[in-house]
Amino acid sequence: MQLEELITRFQQKDTFAFERLHSMYAENICGVINTIVKDDNLAEEICQDVFVKVWNNALSYNSSKGRFFTWIVNIARNAAIDVMRSKNYKNQKKNLSADYFVSILESKSEGEEKEVNTKGLHSLVSKLKEKCIQVIELLYFKGYTQKEVSEELDIPVGTVKTRNRSCISQLRENMQL
């Protein structure tokens, strides 16, 4: 079954189409969420919420505005960021032991690298120019807002938006090669 037909059936609330799309994308979506929240269990929980949200809002997907996978990734990224900004999440982080943070620091360089490589994303992103790598890592992998990226890289917000668009376009071209 072609992806377009699968998406159409999904929008018509076909559970088979949902199951197929979930099996196609869940692992990658969960990986994207996990790069932001850095907690496997929380990432899986958010991933499930994302798929429920996607199911409930399936008709809002418009193929002329982008690919289906990109639409889901944006929803997932926003959901992960919302969770991280929530008071409940921040309060839970205040109560964690020092061991939790030590393990993050020890596994950050190797763990994140392996997670991204397993999805094939790291190799695609690494083929981009350094400017693109910086913007994409901050926006999509670390969950920064465009304003935060602007401050981090000391460039105007408009430049961040322009680079993001052009970098994503370049990434799409690289994916089709």
C-alpha positions in Angstrom: 0.0 0.0 0.0 1.3 3.4 -0.9 2.0 6.0 1.8 -0.5 8.5 0.4 -3.3 5.9 0.4 -2.3 4.8 4.0 -2.5 8.4 5.1 -5.9 8.9 3.5 -7.2 5.8 5.2 -5.7 7.0 8.5 -7.5 10.3 8.1 -10.7 8.3 7.6 -10.1 6.7 11.0 -9.0 3.3 9.6 -7.4 1.4 12.5 -5.3 -0.8 10.2 -3.7 2.4 8.7 -3.0 3.7 12.2 -1.3 0.5 13.2 0.9 0.5 10.0 1.8 4.2 10.4 2.5 3.6 14.1 4.8 0.7 13.3 6.6 2.7 10.6 7.2 5.8 12.7 6.9 5.1 16.5 10.6 4.1 17.0 11.9 7.2 15.2 9.4 9.5 16.9 10.2 8.1 20.3 13.9 8.6 19.6 13.4 12.3 18.7 11.4 12.8 21.9 14.1 11.0 23.9 16.8 13.3 22.6 14.8 16.2 24.2 13.6 14.6 27.5 16.5 12.2 28.0 14.2 9.6 29.7 13.2 6.4 27.9 10.0 5.9 29.9 8.9 9.5 29.6 9.7 9.5 25.9 7.5 6.4 25.4 4.7 8.0 27.3 4.9 11.2 25.3 5.1 9.2 22.1 1.9 7.4 22.9 0.3 10.8 23.6 1.6 12.1 20.3 0.0 9.3 18.4 -3.3 9.8 20.1 -3.1 13.5 19.2 -2.2 12.7 15.6 -5.1 10.3 15.4 -7.5 12.9 16.8 -6.2 15.6 14.5 -5.6 13.5 11.4 -7.7 15.7 9.2 -5.5 18.8 10.0 -2.6 17.2 8.1 -2.1 18.9 4.7 0.3 17.2 2.3 0.9 20.5 0.5 2.6 21.9 3.7 5.0 19.1 4.2 5.6 15.4 4.6 3.5 13.3 7.0 6.5 12.2 9.0 7.6 15.9 9.4 4.2 16.8 10.6 4.3 14.0 13.3 7.9 15.0 14.3 6.9 18.6 14.8 3.9 17.5 17.0 6.3 15.2 19.0 8.9 17.9 19.4 6.4 20.4 20.6 4.9 17.8 23.0 8.3 17.0 24.5 9.1 20.7 24.9 5.7 21.3 26.6 6.4 18.5 29.0 9.9 19.8 29.8 8.5 23.3 30.5 5.7 22.0 32.7 5.9 22.7 36.4 5.4 19.1 37.2 8.4 18.0 35.1 10.6 20.8 36.7 9.6 19.7 40.2 10.4 16.1 39.5 13.9 17.1 38.2 14.5 19.0 41.5 14.1 15.8 43.4 16.5 13.6 41.4 19.6 12.2 43.0 23.1 13.2 41.9 23.6 9.7 40.4 21.0 10.6 37.7 22.9 13.6 36.5 26.3 11.8 36.6 24.9 9.0 34.4 23.6 11.6 32.0 27.0 13.3 31.7 28.7 9.9 31.3 26.4 8.6 28.6 25.6 11.9 26.9 28.5 11.8 24.4 28.1 8.1 23.6 24.4 7.5 24.3 23.0 10.3 22.2 25.4 9.5 19.3 24.2 5.9 19.3 20.5 6.8 19.5 20.8 9.2 16.6 23.0 6.9 14.5 20.5 4.1 14.8 17.9 6.2 13.2 20.2 7.3 10.4 19.6 10.9 11.3 23.0 11.8 12.5 24.6 10.8 9.2 22.1 12.9 7.3 22.6 15.9 9.5 26.4 15.6 9.6 26.5 16.1 5.8 25.1 19.6 6.2 27.1 22.8 6.6 28.2 23.6 10.1 25.7 26.5 10.3 22.9 24.0 9.6 24.2 21.4 12.0 24.2 24.0 14.8 20.7 25.2 14.1 19.2 21.8 13.7 20.8 20.3 16.8 19.6 23.2 18.9 16.1 23.4 17.5 15.2 19.7 17.0 17.6 17.7 19.2 18.0 19.9 22.2 14.5 21.5 22.1 15.6 25.2 22.0 13.1 27.8 20.8 14.1 30.0 17.9 14.7 32.9 20.3 17.0 30.7 22.4 18.9 29.6 19.3 19.2 33.3 18.3 20.7 34.1 21.7 23.0 31.0 21.8 24.5 31.6 18.4 24.3 35.5 18.7 22.4 35.9 15.4 19.0 37.5 14.7 15.8 35.4 15.0 15.0 36.0 11.4 18.4 34.5 10.4 17.6 31.4 12.6 14.2 31.0 10.8 15.8 31.4 7.3 18.6 28.9 8.2 16.2 26.5 9.6 14.1 26.5 6.4 17.1 26.2 4.1 18.7 23.5 6.2 15.5 21.4 6.3 15.2 21.8 2.5 18.8 20.6 2.2 18.1 17.7 4.5 15.1 16.7 2.4 17.3 16.8 -0.7 19.9 14.6 1.0 17.2 12.1 2.1 16.1 11.6 -1.5 19.6 11.0 -2.8 
